[in-house]
């Protein structure tokens, strides 16, 4: 579904190229493993552990905000930008 929505997928093996996700992906993998080992069933890696989030579990998801914001009109900002 992500590839359909995004239009294309980017390889996690391409470093130092425009739009690269490798530099953020590779250091994150050990942390995800750490969470799985220490939290076990209490954490749900969506969608890999299933599409439905069981009650009482925390969810870890990968989110691309631009994929959702492209489908909505931007609100005009008012006031200061701080």
N, C-alpha and C positions, 0 to 999 in steps of 0.2 A: 504494500500500500504506500509506503514511503516513496519508493521509486516512481510510482504512478503520479503521486502528488507533486514530487520534486521535479519530475521531468527527466532526471538522470541521477545516478548514484556516483559518488566520488570514492576512489580507492583509498583505503587507509594506509597504503604503502607508498604514496606519492608525497614526498617531503619537499618543501620549498618551491611549490608551484601555486599559482593563483587558486584560491578556494580550497587549499589543502586542509584536511582534517587530521592528518597523521600526527602532527605535533601535539594535539590535544587528546587524540585517541590513545596512543601508545602509553603515555604515563598514567592514564586512567584505568587501564586494564588491571594492574595489580591491586588497585583500591577496590575495584568491583569484586575481585576474588576474595580480598580480605573481608569485605562486607558479607559475602555469601558464607564464608567459613565461620564467621563469628555470629551472624544473625540467623543463619539457617532458614527455617520455614517462616520466620517473622518478616522476611523481606520478599517482595514479589518483583522480579525483573520482567517488566511488561515490554513486549508481548511474549518474550521467550518462555516464561513460566505459564503462559496461557493468557487468553484475551480477557477473562473475567478476573477481577481483583477480589480475592476472598476476604470476608470480613475480618477485621482485626490485624490486617497486614499493612505494612508500609510499602509503597511502590517506588521503584526506580525506573525512570523512563528516559529516553533520549528525545529531546524536543528541539525542533527547528522553528522558532517563533516566526520567521519570515514566511514560512509556508502557510501559516494561519493568517498573518496580518495582510498578506497580499489579497485575500478575499474580502477585505473590509475597507470601507472608506476611512481615510485618516481624519481625525478630528482636528480642527484648527486650534493651535495652541494660543493661549492668551496669558498675559502676565509675564513675569520674568522667567528665564530658562533655568534657574537654579533648582 
